[in-house]
Amino acid sequence: MSDAAQPTAAEVRAAAEAVKTALDRHLAAVERRTGEDDPTVYEAFNELAAAAEVYDELLYDRYDEVTPFEIPGAEDSLPPYEGPEEPNALSVLIRRDYAVAEPQRLMAQAQRVEAADDEGAGEVAGTVHGALGILFGEFEADEIASRHKEFGLEEGDSTLWVLAAEEPAEPGEWLETPFDQVDPGRVVCRFDVSSVFDELDDDGDDGDEDLVDDIEDEELEPLDADR
């Protein structure tokens, strides 16, 4: 980079001050949060991420130095938003992964559901795939998520995508292929939960407090299952 294109020292200092301001706003939003999906917290998180990215770039361009900040996120892998400026509709796509950690517990819970329905514990609840069908048919996906250990399940990664649309889809329009026509350019935002964030946190120095520490606080607990 030529000297003419380099940012000034004042610009780097201003970017550093912006990070400090964003940190204060983020902490204040977390302290006042009203729930796990508080939009104020996510807005503050995104502002902090953006400020940190600008500072990192200017610092490198001016001084050939980098920061310890690393904010893993799916937004970096998404193309620029190309959807409507004022969406009239939206689609929420959610995926949650589970491991069947205790098959016997899973089937026992399904047999209880069958017994409560006066159908008796039959062969359907005696298989893992049959038990899954019974439990997911009986309980809302959110309840499965909050009680997954009771059902012998172990949580894996999860993600939530919000897509903007011009108009709502016609009834039944996409039911046969609900996930085959996702346009990444219409993704307004996405939120991911993964153990990889814990691993990144563990890889840091014990004495360092960087932005990775905030990732787990900002991960959205999905609202529904990917069904």
N, C-alpha and C positions, 0 to 999 in steps of 0.2 A: 504494500500500500504506500502511495506517495505521501510526502509530508503534507501536501495540500489537502489530501482526503482524510488525514488523521483527525480524530476528535480532539478538541482542546482539553487541557487539564480541567478547566472550569466545567466542561460538559461531563467529564467523568465524575467530578465531585457532585454535580447536580444529580447524576444518575444514582450515586451512592446515597444521597439524601432521600431520593425517591424510594429506594429500597427500605430505608429506615422508617419512612412514613408509612409505607405499605405494611411493614412488619407490625407497627403500632395498630393500624386499622385491622389487621388480621387477628391480632390478639384480642382486641376489643370486641370483634365480631364473635370470636370463639367464646369469650366470657359471657356474652349476652345471648348465646345461641338458644333457640327455642325447641330444638329437636335435631335428630340426625340429618334431616334433609333441609336444614335452614338455608334458604337461598342467599341470605346475607353472608354466611360463612363461605359459600362457594364463590360468590362474587369477590370477596376479599382475598380468597386463595388465588383466584385467577389474576387479580391485580398484582398480588405479590409475585406470582410466577413471571408475569410479564415484566415487572420492574427488575427482577433479578436477572432475567435474560438480557435486557437492555444494558444493564450495568456490566454484566459479564462480557458482552460483545465490545463495549466501549473500552473497558479495562484492557482487553486483549489488543485491540487496535492501537491504543495509545501507548501501553507499557509492555505489551507482549507477556502479560500475566493472566492467570485464570483464577476463578473462585472455586471453593469446594462445593458450591451449590449444584445439586443435581435433582431435577424434578421429573421423575418418570411419569409419563402420562401418554394416553392414546392420542391426544390432540395433535402431537407432533407427526403422527402417521397419517393424519387425515388431510385431504386436499383443502384448498380454500373454500369457504362456504359460498355456494352458488344458488341457494334457495331464495324464496321470496323474502323481501325486506319485512313485510307484515303478513306472516302466515295466517291463513284462515283455518288451518287444521294442523294436527301433528300426529305422529305415530311414535309410540314408545316401544322399543325392542329390548327385551331383557333376556339374558341367559344366566342361569345359575348351574354350576356343576356340583355334584355330590359323589362321594364314594360310598358304596354300601359296606359300611364297616362292620355291622352286626346283623347278618341276614336273619338270624333267629329272632332277634328283637323286632325287626321289621315285620316279619310274618306274624309274630304274636300280636302286634298292634293291629294288623289287618284282620286277624281272627276276632279280636275284640269288637271291631267295627261290624263285622258280619253277624256276630252274636247279638249285638245291640239292635241290629235290623231284623231280628227274628228269622234270619235265614240259616243260622247255624254256621259254624266254622267249616267251610267246605274246601274243596280241592283248590279253588282259585287262590285263597289266602295262603295255601301251602306251598306256593312257589314265589320266588322273588319278584318276577315280572308281574304275577297276579297280585301280589301284595302291594306293589307300587301303584298299580292301577286303582286298587281299592282306596288306598290312602290319599292319593292325589285327586281322586274323585270325591272323597269325603271332606277333605280339608282344603281351605284356601292356600294358595302357594305361599303367602306371607306367613301363615301359621306353620306350615311345614318348615320354612326358613327359621322361625323363632324357636321351634321345638325339634329341630333336626336330630339332636342327640337322642331324644325319646324314641325316634323312629329308626334308630340304628344307622343314621347317615352321618357322614363327615363332610363338612363344607370344603369346596374347592374354589376356583376362581369364579368371579361373577362380573357382569358388565351390564350397563344400561346405556342405550342410545336414544337420543331424542332427535327425530327427523321432522323437518318442516314440510308442509304441503300447501298447495294453492287451495284445494278443496277437499273435503272429506271423501274417502273412498265410498263407492256404492256398496250397499249391504251384500255380503257374499263375494265381493269382487276378487279378493286375494286369498280366500280361505284355503284353496287347494295348494297354493305356493306362497305362504305368508312371508318367507324370508328370502325369496329368490330375487327380488327386485329392489334391493337397498341401494340407493344412490348416495355414496359417501359425500358428495357435494352438498347434500341437503341435511347433513348432520349438524344440528345446532350445538350440541354438546354431548359428551359421553363421560361416564364415570366408571372406574374399574376398581375392583377389590381383588387383591392377589397376595399370596404369601411372599411373592418376589419383593414386595416393598419392605417386608420385615427383614429379608436377607440383605437388601441394600443398606438398611439401617444398621444391621449388625456388622457390616463391613467397614463402617466408619470408625474413626477414633473415638475412644470413650469420652474424651474431653470436648469433643466438637459438638456444637449444636447448630446444625445446618437445616436447610429446608426439607431434607428428607424426613426429619422428625415430624413434620407437619402433615405428611402425606396421609398417614392412617387416620388423622382427625378429619380429613376432608373427603374420604371415600364415601360415596353414597350407598347406603343400604338399599338395594333395589326394592321397588314397590310391588312387583308381581313376578310370576315365573314366566319363562319362555316356553309357552305351550302351543 
